[in-house]
């Protein structure tokens, strides 16, 4: 979480609120001790109250941020920026349809997965209940974007012969996941 320095007025005394002062007692000019309180707001922002004065502090999103702390809109923004990064740095298909994406909750009873690429719908799906952190969301998008670029015509035939772990297209997609930190460093300022 970050809090930029903000000026507050209490009893004619000017003080600045710093990150180190969050959640501590301080004594303004009037001599009464005041406690700072933090209240969680639904869109991952926090208000810090110093006396009766609220300060809005926006939380930064990190790779270790749990997806349960993020809204669907925030996860969609991460997926969108990751796809834009892939288009700029990995490439696109020539004459391809527009790649779509969605963030969903995978229902009980399905095989757990962080995400999947639907060739017929040309859509990357990220399952927020199985991707526990932002890191796994970014890795999932990189993995599925690799499948978008691949020729999947014989995917199932090869899958039957060698299995998922030894499938050459899965090995390539898992290799692409290694670029999650490079991708995140480029997109984190846009989120």
Protein Blocks (a to p, Z undefined) as FASTA:
>chain_A
ZZddddddeehiacdddfklgopacddfkopacdddddddfklpacddehjaccdddddd
dfklcfklpcfklmmmmmmmmmmmmmmmnopcehiacdddddddddehiacdfbdcdfkl
opacddfklmmbfklmmmmmmmmmmmmmpccklmmmmmmmnommlpmklmmmmmmmmmmm
mmmmmmmmmZZ
